[in-house]
């Protein structure tokens, strides 16, 4: 039998009853690389999922700690979905996937692991990207370190942000 190691998940397992919102903590963190935040505007952040289902798994997050789309004002909604669209474009350019999963789980009953802070998952997908390891072993094989993915994506998000300022 072979072992697949995922030591980065230990921190999550040791603190499942976390009291602080990890998304709010990441938004407030000044160290962009530490919290895997690729982009931050006054209303929205884009960050790598620390426990990805697949390489390039992003989360687009409103800055305000809210749990429902209905709680966003029009500017927040527009900014949030602008960055969902830009994230899809950047992931397509970077990873050349065959498709995407883009999803929102509102509430615990809908599968939200973090039910109090709205976030949108964006995952590039490829034909045959899951196999027995994922379905039977409940293990995900991510072919790139998060730091490498961060280094590939961060400059592309910066370019989009800079182009908006021009």
C-alpha positions, 0 to 999 in steps of 0.5 A, a space after each residue: 500500500 502507498 501513502 499519499 501525504 497531505 501535511 498542509 491539511 493538518 492545520 485544518 484538522 486540528 482546528 475544526 471549531 475555528 471561531 474566526 472567519 478564515 476569509 475575513 482573516 485573509 482579507 485583513 492579512 497584509 501578507 498576500 502570499 501567506 493567505 494565498 490572496 491573489 487580488 484584493 479590491 475594496 469590495 472583493 478578494 480572489 484567493 487560492 483555496 488552501 485545501 483545493 479539489 484541483 489545481 487552480 481552485 480559486 475562491 472569489 469572496 466579497 470583502 463584507 462578511 455576509 452569507 447571502 447574495 441577497 445581502 450584496 448591494 449592486 456595486 458589490 454584486 457587480 465587482 464580485 461577478 466581474 472577478 469571477 469572470 476575470 478568474 475564469 479567463 485567467 485560469 483558462 489562459 494559465 491552465 487550458 482546462 476543458 471546462 470549469 465548475 463555478 459554484 456557490 453553496 448558500 447555507 450548511 444544508 447546501 454544503 457550505 463548509 463556511 456558511 457565514 461568509 459568501 464565497 464562489 468556488 472556481 475550479 478548472 476541469 479536464 477530461 478524466 481529471 478524477 480517477 479511483 484515487 478521488 472517488 474511492 480513496 477520497 484523496 485529491 492529487 494536486 500536481 503543483 504546490 500552492 506557492 507555485 500556483 500562486 506565483 503563476 496566477 498573481 501577476 496575471 491578476 495584478 495586470 488586470 487590476 492595473 489595466 482598470 486603473 488606466 
